[in-house]
Amino acid sequence: MRLTCAIRPPARCHALVRWTTGDGGLSDLPVAIRHLAEERLRHAAIVVVPTLGQMAAPWLAVVKTPRWDDAVESRRRGGALTRALIAERIGSAALSAPAGVEPEGLLPFLIGATQGTYAWDRYQAHPAARLEEMVLLVERPASWKRVLDSASAIGGWVARCRDLTNLPASDLGPDEFEAEARTVARTAGLRLRVLNERACAKLGMGCLLAVGRASPRRPRMLVLELPGAESEAPLAICGKGVCFDTGGLNIKTGDGMLLMRKDMGGAAAALCALAAAAGNQRRTVRAYLPLVENAISGEAFRPGDVLRALDGTTVEIGNTDAEGRLILADAIALARREGAGRIVSVATLTGAAMTALGRVHVPLMATEDSLADDLLASARASGEKLWRLPLDAEHRAMVRGQVATLNNAPGGGEAGCITAGAFVAHFAGSTPFAHLDISPASWMPKPWELGPAGATGTIVTTLARLACG
């Protein structure tokens, strides 16, 4: 969707959008249209009604004004608007900038509006209906251009994350992900370093290599860098990139395996967040993306095996289906070795995150309050929801191994989301560290305010804002 601004609506505009408060504000509309809109607004925050030739455009959309200080509500209202317009197959719309709202204050709404236009139709015979253009009506268009450009760019990278996560594993293995990362790097001006299997072995990434060794699609580590002008130690974002997860020898059920194409959602989010931050960040930001396929063959790693991570930590394998934390271990250890000042891992890591918080909030665990606070503030400002869970010494004790230093799945299922965070936190050492488990929030099983069923692109905007902070 094109986001543009103008003083007045285009000559050929399919829909006009009006704001309203809970107590009306539609008195200037033709009586029949006003009555219809007000009746429907009793049950919905957005209504789209035909104007029956009584207005300049054939459709009118009325939007209940969100609380502009609540970025979550604002962003979702924007998505709900564009989805309502698309449902009526409306191709273009014009809306006035709300009174008293500065350009930056409208950014979450505009990002949400862009998200709401997302469609995943790559494998369909016919393209999905789309809203081609939204025009923001303002008195001084030049003063709004930067915000509209920002919303379009961020919305575009969220959509790219959704595309990557939606792709079936047949079309997105480690090779294809690397090719996508090369394209993103060229587009956004990122530096890309590829550590192939041999390079990973030379560095001692025993966890990454073990998870990927059963698949003919060979494992690797991608390191992308967004250079900054300031000398502050880099921010590192480590994203889990399991391009498909069978569970390994601890094989998943058929239903449990069905959506495992999304198990690289953390790597997609980290990659697209880095691209979204390009040109707006002050310090260097790096993304570490371990890419594997957790397959089954005679070469597969086994329950009871002991692996050695890049930093020398030994890991006893309690379950081969707890593979994401293994590849993150080597990514985090590499980020720490290369001088990261702060490390954030993002991963579709546990089903326990669904039990803990459902799809409403992304669980956050952190070893430092200031990093946790920065992430929470970034989420609030961008319109996403995080919830901090504890990460105590008792949780760290639960992942200690009997045979090795750690156990990747000590059993019992107690505090599964948190113990996964405790496991990966070990590899950050004393470096400030935070972990985001996006497993539930990365995928919606049915349509919602910000798009259709499927990948959501969650956490891209939060990470991009953190990178720019």
N, C-alpha and C positions, 0 to 999 in steps of 0.2 A: 504494500500500500504506500502510495506517495503521501507524505505529510507536507502540506504547503500552507502559506498564510497569505491573506489578501484583505483589502478593505471591505469588499463586498462579494457576495456569492458569485461564482461563475455563471455565465448565461445558461449553460445546460447543467443543472445540478439536480440530481435525483431526489435528494432529501435535505430538509432543513432540520437542524437540531436545536431544541430549546431547553434551557435549564428551568427547573421549577423547585421551589421549596415545598415542605410538607403542607403548607397552608395556601397553596395556589400559585399565583403569578402568571396565569394564562388568560387573563381577562380580555386581552386584545385579540384573541383568536376568534375566528368565526364560531358562532354558537354551537353548531352541530359538532364541529371538530373538538371544541373545548370540552363539551359534555362527554364525548367518547373517550378523550384522553384522560379526563379526571376520573371517570368510572374505572378505567383499566389501571390507573395509577394506585387505586386502593389495594391492588394485589401484586404490584410489581414496581420495581425501581425504574424501569425503562419501558416505554411503550412506543410502538411504531404504528401510525394510523395513516390511511389514505386521506389526501386533502380534497379529493373529488372536484378538482378544478378551482377551488376557492383560494388557493395560495400559489405562489410562484413555482413551487416544486411539487411533484406528484405525491411525495410522502413527507410526513412530519414525525420526527422522533422527539419525545419528551423525556428528559433525564432528571431524576431527583438529584439535586446537588449533594455530592458527598461531603463529608467533613474533610476539608482540605489539609488539616493537620494530621490526618490519619492516612498515611501513604498506602497502606494495605487496602483500605476501602476505596481510595481514589483510583488505585491501579486496577482493581477488579471492576469498578464501575466503568472504566474506560474499555476494558475487554468485553464486558457485557453489552456495552453500546454497539461496538462494531459487530459482535456476533448477532445481535438483534437485527442490525441492518442487513447483514449477509443472509439471514434467514428469509428476508423478503426479497433477496436477489437485487439489492440496491447497489449500484456501481459507484456512486459518488455522493458525498455529503458535506455540508458546511455547518459549522457551529461557531458561535461567538465565544470569545474568551470570557470566562466568568468574571464578573465585577469584583475588583479588589484582590485578585489573585495575581501575584507576580509570575513571570515566565517560569522560574525555577520551581515554583509551587505546583505548576501544572505538569511537571515532567513525569511523575508516576502515572498520572492519568493517561498521558500520551503514550508512554511505554506500554501500558495495559491495552490501549486502543490498538497499537500495532500488534501486540501478542494475540489479541482476539481475532485477527484476520488470518491467523496461521491455518494452513490446511496441509494434510499429508496425503497426497494423491499420486505419488510417483508411480505406483503400480496399477492405477486405475485407468480404464479405457477413456474416460472423459475427465477433464480438469474440474475441480471443485469450484463452486461460485466464490467470487472474491470481491471485496470492496477495493476498488482500484485507487480511489483518492479521497482524502479528507482535507478540507480547507478550513483553517482556523481564521476567523474574521476578527481583525484587530485594527486599531487606528494607526499603529506604527509597525508595519510588518517587519522592518529591519531589526527591531529590538527583540523579535521572537524567533528569528531565523536560527540562532545558535541552539536554542532549546529544541526546536523541531528537528534540526540536524542530529542532535544528540539522541533524541528519542528514536529516530529512524535507525541510527547506527546501533544503539544498544538493542533495540527490538530485532534488528537483523541478526545480531550475534546470538541472541536467545533462540531465534528461529534456526540458526545454523546448528546450535547445540541440540535442538529437538530433532532436526533432520538426521544428525549422526546417531542419536540414541534410538530413533525409530528404525534405522536401516537394519534389515535382517543380517545375521552373521554371514550368510552366503556372500553378501556384498560388502562386508566391513570386518575384515580380519586385521591382524597387525600390519600387514603390507598396505592394505587400503587406508587404514587409519594414518599410517605414516605419510602416504601420498596426500591425504586431506590436510594433515598438519603442514606439509610443505606449501600447499596452496594458501592456507591461512597465514603462514609466516610471510610469504611474498606479499599478500594483500595488506597485512597490518604492519609490516616492517619489523618482524621479529627475527631473532637469530635462532637457528635450529641446529642442534647437535644430535646426531643419531649414534647411540651405542648399540652396535649389533651384538649378536649372541657371543661372539668371540671377545669383544670388548667387555661385555658384562662378566664373562668368566674371568678375564684377566683382573678385573677389579674385585672379584670375589662375591658377586651377587648370587649366592647359593640359593636363596629363597625364590627369587624371580625365575631363575633357570629351572628349578625343580618343578614349579607350577607349570611352566610352559613346555617341558621337555616331551610330553606325550603327543603333542600335536605336530603335524607337518608344517603348520603355520608358525614360524619360529619366533621366539620371544625377543624383545628388544626394549631399550629405554630411550625415550625422547626427552631432550632438555631444550626448552625454548626460553629465550631471554628477551626481555623488554628493557633495553638499557636506559638508565636514568642519569640525570645530571648531578644529583646529590651523592655524597660519599657514604651515606648510611648503609649498613649491611643489608643485603637483599631480602625481600620478602619471597619465600618459596611457597608455591602451591603444588601439592602432590595429589594427582588425580588417579584413582584406580581405573585401569584400562583392561579389564577382562572382557575380551571381545565376544566370547561365549563361554558359559560355565555349565558343564555337565555335572559338576560336583566332584569330578574325579572318581576314584574308586569308592568313595562314599557317595555313590551316585544319587542324584536328586530323583524325586518322583517325576512322572510325566508332566503333571500340572506344575510342579515346581520349576521344571526346566523350560516351560513354554515361553516365558518372557526373558530368558537369560541373554538375549541380544542386548538388553538395556544395561548389562553389568559393566559396561564401559562408560556409563553416564558421568562418573566422576572425572574421567580424563577429558570427556567432551566439554564438561562445564569449566574445567581449569583452562583448557585451550581457548575457549571462546571468551572467558573472562579476561584473559591476558590480551586478546585482540581488542575487546571492548574498551580496555583501559589505555590502549596505545595512544600516545600523544598527550595524555592528560595526567600521567603519573610523574612524580618527581624523582623517586628512587628506583633502582633496578628491581625488577620483578622477574622471577623465574618460575616456569612450570616444569615439573618432573612427572613424566607420564610413562609408567611401566605398562607395556602392552604384551598380553599373552592370550592364549586360548587354553582353558583348563579342560583337557580332553582325557580320553581313556584309551590306553594301549598297554602293551607290555613294558613300555618305558615310563609309565605313570609313577609318580611318587606315591608312597604308601602310608597308611596310618602306622604310627610307631617309628617312622623314619626320623632321623635327626639331621636338620639342615643347619648350615652356618651362614648367617647374614653378612652383608658387606662390612659391618662394624665389628664382626667377630662373635656376636651373640649366637649361641646355639639354641635351636628351636625344635622341640619335640612335636611331632605331628599328631594331634589328637583327632583331627578330622580333615580330610582333603578338601571338603567343601568350605572350609574357612580359609580360602586361598587369597582373598583380596587383601587381608592384613599381612600376608606374607610378601606379596609384591610391593605393598606400600612400605614395608620394613626397609627394603633396599632403597626405595626412592627417598624416604625420609633420611636414612643414613647418609645417602649421597648428598642431599641438600645440606645436611649438617656439616659434612666434610668440606663442602665447597663454600662455607662461610655464611650460610643464611642467618639473618638476625632474628627472624620469626618464621615459623613453619605452620602451614595450615594443610591438613589433608582433607580431601573430599571424596566420598565413596558411597556407592550403593552397597553397604557393607553387611547389614544384618536384617533379618526378618524381625528381630526383637525390637527394632525401631518402630515397626508398625504397632506392636503391642504397647510400647511405651507411650507414643504420641500420635499414632495414626498418621494421616496424611496432612494434618493441620500445621504442625511445626516440624522443622528440621532439628533433630537433637544436636546439641553443641556440648562438647567436653573440652576443657582447657586446663593447662597447667599454670597459666598466668592470668590474673584478673584483668589487666589492662588490654590484653589481646582479646579476651572474651568480650569485654566492654566495647571494643572497637568493632568487632563482628556484629554484636547486637545492635549497635548504633547504625552500622552500614545497612543492616537488614531493615530496621525501622524506616530509615530514610528512603530506601528503594522499594518498599512495599512487599517485603518477604518476612516470613515468621520463623524465628529461631527460638529454642527453649534450652536454657543451660541445665545440664544434668551434672551431678557431682562426679568427681574423679579423685578418689581418695586413696590413701595408702592401702586400705583394705581391699580396694578393687585391684590395685597393682599386685597385691599378694595372691589374688585368685588366679592370675595367669602364670605364676611361677611353675616351672616344671619340676618333675621328680628326677628325670634322666638328664634333662638339659636345663639351660637357664630359664627358658620360657616354654609354655605349652600353648599352641595356637587355638586350642579348643578344649579347655580343661573339663568340660562336661557339666551336667547338672542344669544348665539353662538359666542359672541365676544371674540376673543383671546382665543379660547377654549383650545389649547395646553398649553398656558402660565398660564391660570387660574387654570388648573389642577395641574401644577407645584407649583403655589402659595398655593393651598390647602394643598398639602403634605408637603410643606416647613414649614407650621405653626407648625407641630408636632416636627420638629427638634429644635425649640426654637433658642437659640443662638449658637448651635453647627453648625460648618461649614457644609453646605448641598449642594448637587447637585442632579438633577433629569434628567434621560435619558428616553425619550419616544421612545421606539423601535418599536411601533406598525407597521408602514409601512415597516421599514427596516428588520423586523424579518421574512418576508415572501415574496418570489418572485413568481409572478403568472406564469412565464415562465422560461425556462432555461437561465442561465447567466454564466459569466466567472467562477464563483466559485461553480457551481453545478447545479443540476436540479431544476425544479419548486418545491416550498415548503419552509420549514424552512431553514433559512440561518445561524443560530448560531451567529448572529451579536452581537457584543460588548463583547464576551467572552475574546478575546485577549486583548482588551483595559482594561477591568477590571482586568485581570490577571496581566498585566504590571503595572497598578496603585498599585495593592496589593504588587508587588515586589519592588516598588519605594522607 
